[in-house]
Amino acid sequence: MDTILPPTLVDAARRVLEANRAVGRKVAVAESCTGGLVSAALTEIPGSSDVFEAGFVTYSNEAKTEVLKVSTDVIETFGSVSIAVAWSMAQGALKRSNADVAVAITGIAGPDGGTEKKPVGTVVFAQAERGADPQHIVADARHFEDNGRAGVRLQAALCALELLMPGTPAGADESP
């Protein structure tokens, strides 16, 4: 297949589309640090429009609040790279689309921007399903080895795709 994306990313996107198609589920993605990479991988596959509903690239805090309705209080309290913000992003993607499931990604790809508490490579994911109890937070914070900005973004995109697989919860159950 003719693609500019890494084969591992395209293969993961193909598996996500096939699995969600099989269960009749539409997906959405709210991306920050991946900058549309997950959406690009999903749309790289011909026929993806029957599964991929929407992609929101909300890189700035302003975009998160304006497009996905993430509360400025949540961003100011927890930081843009937090479970609370990722969860709000995933909920916002569901509310602004007809998707059955949404995954949000926010993180620090580097080379700058890291802190002692949140070093470069820190990425937070959240998964929200339509009709699920919004008080049940499905989210996870991960740290990917800092092997360059592209490496962190690729690892984050692969993780986000895995979370779009039917029956795959994000892992941690934490409250914002």
URNORDA-V477905 format. One record per backbone hydrogen bond with DSSP energy under -1.0 kcal/mol. NH is the residue of the N-H (numbers start at 1). CO is the residue of the C=O. Records with the same first field share a line. If there is no record, write none. Layout:
# URNORDA-V477905
NH=CO  CO
This chain:
# URNORDA-V477905
10=6
11=7
12=8
13=9
14=10
15=11
16=12
17=13
18=14
19=15
20=16
21=17
22=18
24=21
25=20
27=51
28=101
29=54
30=103
31=56
32=105
35=32
37=34
40=36
41=37
42=38
43=39
48=45
50=47
51=48
52=48
53=27
56=29
58=31
64=60
65=61
66=62
67=63
70=64
75=71
76=72
77=73
78=74
79=75
86=82
87=83
88=84
89=85
90=86
91=87
92=88
93=89
94=90
95=91
96=92
97=94
100=26
101=26
102=128
103=28
104=126
105=30
106=124
108=122
115=118
121=108
122=119
123=142
124=106
125=140
126=104
127=138
128=102
130=100
132=129
136=133
137=135
139=172
140=125
142=123
144=121
147=145
152=148
153=149
154=150
155=151
156=152
157=153
158=154
159=155
160=156
161=157
162=158
163=159
164=161
165=162
168=165
